[in-house]
Amino acid sequence: MVVAIENNYLANLSRWDESLACLRAEKWGITLTEEHLEILHTARLFYNIYGFSPSMRPLTKFVSESLQLEKGRSIYLLMLFPGASAKLIADMAGIPKPRNCL
């Protein structure tokens, strides 16, 4: 795994795969399911289109438009990724931390 030293996010985004996502999820106590992976792939798609990692509001809108309305709701994302959902999703998806996340 190649990570950026300063923030523990991937230095080479193309090296990401689902097995790496599973390893990164373990450190947060999350076991990834197909529902999780669907969101991670969608977050990576957002990053590829717009060139930055989505914070929660753009993420929910993009997921709603890309998948379905129900999956774009904050409560759905919080159930899958408890706590700082956008930050956890970025970490597991191998994309940089959203700018407004601490």
MARVO-481983 format. One line per field, with one value per residue: residue number from 1; chain; x negated, z negated, y of N, C-alpha, C in turn. Coordinates in steps of 0.05 Angstrom, whole numbers. Atoms other than C-alpha are relative to their C-alpha. Last residue first. Layout:
seq	c(NUM / ...)
mol	c(A / ...)
nu	c(X / ...)
nw	c(Z / ...)
nv	c(Y / ...)
cau	c(X / ...)
caw	c(Z / ...)
cav	c(Y / ...)
cu	c(X / ...)
cw	c(Z / ...)
cv	c(Y / ...)
***
This chain:
seq	c(102 / 101 / 100 / 99 / 98 / 97 / 96 / 95 / 94 / 93 / 92 / 91 / 90 / 89 / 88 / 87 / 86 / 85 / 84 / 83 / 82 / 81 / 80 / 79 / 78 / 77 / 76 / 75 / 74 / 73 / 72 / 71 / 70 / 69 / 68 / 67 / 66 / 65 / 64 / 63 / 62 / 61 / 60 / 59 / 58 / 57 / 56 / 55 / 54 / 53 / 52 / 51 / 50 / 49 / 48 / 47 / 46 / 45 / 44 / 43 / 42 / 41 / 40 / 39 / 38 / 37 / 36 / 35 / 34 / 33 / 32 / 31 / 30 / 29 / 28 / 27 / 26 / 25 / 24 / 23 / 22 / 21 / 20 / 19 / 18 / 17 / 16 / 15 / 14 / 13 / 12 / 11 / 10 / 9 / 8 / 7 / 6 / 5 / 4 / 3 / 2 / 1)
mol	c(A / A / A / A / A / A / A / A / A / A / A / A / A / A / A / A / A / A / A / A / A / A / A / A / A / A / A / A / A / A / A / A / A / A / A / A / A / A / A / A / A / A / A / A / A / A / A / A / A / A / A / A / A / A / A / A / A / A / A / A / A / A / A / A / A / A / A / A / A / A / A / A / A / A / A / A / A / A / A / A / A / A / A / A / A / A / A / A / A / A / A / A / A / A / A / A / A / A / A / A / A / A)
nu	c(23 / 1 / -11 / 13 / -14 / -20 / 8 / 1 / 27 / 0 / -3 / 22 / 24 / -4 / 4 / 28 / 15 / -4 / 7 / 18 / -7 / 26 / 22 / -3 / 8 / 29 / 9 / -4 / 21 / -8 / 13 / 28 / 2 / -5 / -28 / -11 / 14 / -2 / -29 / -10 / 11 / -13 / -28 / 0 / 3 / -22 / -25 / -9 / -25 / -17 / 3 / 27 / 3 / -14 / 9 / 27 / -2 / -10 / 23 / 17 / -13 / 3 / 28 / 5 / -14 / 17 / 23 / -11 / -5 / -19 / -13 / 2 / -22 / -18 / -24 / 10 / 6 / -25 / -3 / 21 / -7 / -22 / 12 / 14 / -18 / -18 / -22 / 8 / -5 / -28 / -5 / 16 / 16 / -17 / -8 / -28 / -11 / 10 / 13 / -16 / 15 / -17)
nw	c(18 / 22 / 25 / 10 / -8 / 20 / 21 / -11 / -10 / -29 / -11 / 9 / -14 / -28 / -1 / 5 / -24 / -24 / -22 / 8 / 23 / 8 / -12 / 9 / 28 / 0 / -12 / 20 / 20 / 25 / 3 / 7 / 27 / 20 / 4 / 9 / -13 / -29 / -7 / 4 / -22 / -25 / 0 / -1 / -28 / -16 / 3 / 28 / 8 / 16 / 29 / 8 / 10 / -16 / -28 / 0 / 5 / -25 / -18 / 9 / -7 / -29 / -4 / 8 / -19 / -24 / 5 / 4 / -27 / -14 / -24 / -19 / -19 / 11 / 10 / 21 / 25 / 15 / 12 / 20 / 23 / 15 / 15 / 23 / 22 / -8 / 17 / 14 / -18 / 1 / -27 / -17 / -22 / -23 / -2 / 8 / 17 / 28 / 4 / 12 / -1 / 0)
nv	c(-3 / 19 / -11 / -24 / -24 / -9 / -19 / -27 / -6 / -1 / 27 / 17 / -8 / 9 / 29 / 6 / -9 / 17 / -19 / -22 / -16 / -12 / 15 / 28 / 2 / 0 / 25 / 21 / -1 / -14 / -25 / 4 / 11 / -20 / -5 / 26 / 23 / -1 / 0 / 28 / 16 / -8 / 10 / 29 / 8 / -10 / 15 / -2 / -13 / 18 / -4 / -6 / -27 / -20 / 0 / -10 / -29 / -12 / -2 / -22 / -25 / -3 / -6 / -28 / -16 / -2 / -17 / -27 / -10 / 16 / -10 / 22 / 4 / 20 / -15 / -18 / 14 / 0 / -26 / -3 / 18 / -13 / -22 / 12 / 7 / 21 / 8 / 25 / 23 / 8 / 8 / -18 / 11 / 6 / 28 / 3 / -21 / -1 / -25 / -22 / -25 / -24)
cau	c(215 / 259 / 271 / 223 / 248 / 194 / 158 / 183 / 169 / 242 / 233 / 204 / 253 / 312 / 287 / 279 / 347 / 380 / 351 / 386 / 416 / 402 / 458 / 511 / 485 / 491 / 564 / 578 / 548 / 595 / 562 / 579 / 654 / 650 / 619 / 552 / 519 / 566 / 576 / 502 / 483 / 529 / 507 / 433 / 442 / 472 / 423 / 357 / 336 / 264 / 235 / 221 / 293 / 304 / 252 / 268 / 342 / 327 / 285 / 343 / 389 / 341 / 339 / 415 / 423 / 369 / 408 / 472 / 434 / 410 / 349 / 335 / 325 / 282 / 249 / 181 / 217 / 244 / 173 / 161 / 228 / 213 / 146 / 182 / 230 / 175 / 134 / 67 / 95 / 99 / 23 / 6 / 62 / 84 / 45 / 42 / -31 / -63 / -20 / -3 / -27 / 0)
caw	c(-208 / -147 / -105 / -49 / -39 / -55 / 8 / 45 / 28 / 24 / -48 / -70 / -29 / -56 / -127 / -118 / -85 / -139 / -200 / -252 / -228 / -156 / -135 / -182 / -171 / -95 / -102 / -151 / -103 / -47 / 19 / 16 / 13 / 74 / 120 / 149 / 188 / 173 / 99 / 92 / 123 / 77 / 15 / 33 / 48 / -22 / -59 / -33 / 35 / 52 / 107 / 182 / 205 / 249 / 221 / 149 / 160 / 191 / 130 / 85 / 126 / 121 / 45 / 42 / 80 / 37 / -26 / 1 / 26 / -46 / -82 / -153 / -194 / -257 / -233 / -225 / -189 / -136 / -112 / -101 / -65 / -21 / -2 / 18 / 59 / 101 / 98 / 134 / 184 / 128 / 119 / 56 / 18 / -45 / -110 / -120 / -118 / -94 / -32 / -26 / 19 / 0)
cav	c(359 / 354 / 417 / 399 / 328 / 277 / 254 / 192 / 119 / 99 / 77 / 143 / 184 / 145 / 154 / 229 / 237 / 195 / 230 / 187 / 121 / 98 / 51 / 78 / 149 / 140 / 119 / 176 / 227 / 207 / 190 / 117 / 133 / 178 / 127 / 111 / 167 / 225 / 208 / 190 / 258 / 297 / 259 / 270 / 344 / 353 / 308 / 335 / 309 / 295 / 338 / 332 / 339 / 278 / 231 / 251 / 240 / 172 / 155 / 174 / 129 / 70 / 80 / 83 / 18 / -13 / 2 / -28 / -90 / -100 / -74 / -95 / -31 / -26 / 39 / 4 / -52 / -4 / 9 / -65 / -73 / -13 / -44 / -107 / -66 / -34 / 29 / 34 / 85 / 137 / 140 / 178 / 143 / 178 / 172 / 248 / 271 / 207 / 197 / 124 / 68 / 0)
cu	c(-15 / -25 / 1 / 11 / -12 / 14 / 23 / -7 / -2 / -27 / 0 / 2 / -24 / -25 / 2 / -6 / -30 / -17 / 1 / -3 / -21 / 5 / -27 / -23 / 3 / -11 / -31 / -9 / 2 / -23 / 8 / -15 / -29 / -5 / 4 / 30 / 12 / -12 / 4 / 29 / 9 / -9 / 14 / 29 / 1 / -3 / 23 / 28 / 3 / 24 / 18 / -4 / -28 / -8 / 13 / -11 / -27 / 3 / 8 / -24 / -17 / 12 / -6 / -29 / -4 / 14 / -16 / -22 / 11 / 3 / 19 / 15 / -7 / 24 / 20 / 22 / -9 / -4 / 25 / 3 / -21 / 8 / 22 / -14 / -13 / 17 / 14 / 23 / -7 / 7 / 29 / 6 / -14 / -17 / 20 / 11 / 29 / 15 / -9 / -17 / 17 / -18)
cw	c(-3 / -17 / -23 / -27 / -14 / 11 / -19 / -23 / 13 / 11 / 30 / 12 / -7 / 16 / 28 / 1 / -4 / 23 / 26 / 23 / -7 / -24 / -10 / 11 / -11 / -29 / -1 / 11 / -20 / -21 / -25 / -3 / -9 / -28 / -24 / -2 / -6 / 14 / 31 / 8 / -3 / 23 / 26 / 0 / 4 / 30 / 19 / -1 / -31 / -10 / -14 / -30 / -10 / -8 / 17 / 29 / 2 / -3 / 27 / 18 / -8 / 9 / 30 / 5 / -5 / 22 / 26 / -5 / -1 / 29 / 13 / 25 / 18 / 18 / -12 / -12 / -22 / -28 / -17 / -14 / -23 / -24 / -16 / -17 / -24 / -24 / 12 / -18 / -14 / 17 / 1 / 29 / 16 / 23 / 22 / 2 / -9 / -17 / -29 / -2 / -11 / 0)
cv	c(-26 / 4 / -20 / 10 / 25 / 25 / 7 / 19 / 27 / 8 / -1 / -28 / -18 / 7 / -11 / -30 / -6 / 8 / -15 / 19 / 21 / 19 / 9 / -17 / -28 / -2 / -1 / -27 / -23 / -3 / 15 / 26 / -4 / -10 / 18 / 2 / -27 / -24 / 0 / -1 / -29 / -18 / 7 / -11 / -31 / -7 / 10 / -12 / 1 / 14 / -20 / 7 / 7 / 29 / 21 / 1 / 13 / 30 / 11 / 2 / 24 / 27 / 4 / 8 / 30 / 17 / 5 / 20 / 29 / 11 / -21 / 9 / -24 / -5 / -19 / 17 / 18 / -14 / 2 / 27 / 3 / -16 / 15 / 21 / -13 / -8 / -24 / -11 / -27 / -24 / -11 / -6 / 22 / -9 / -5 / -28 / -5 / 19 / 2 / 25 / 22 / 25)
***
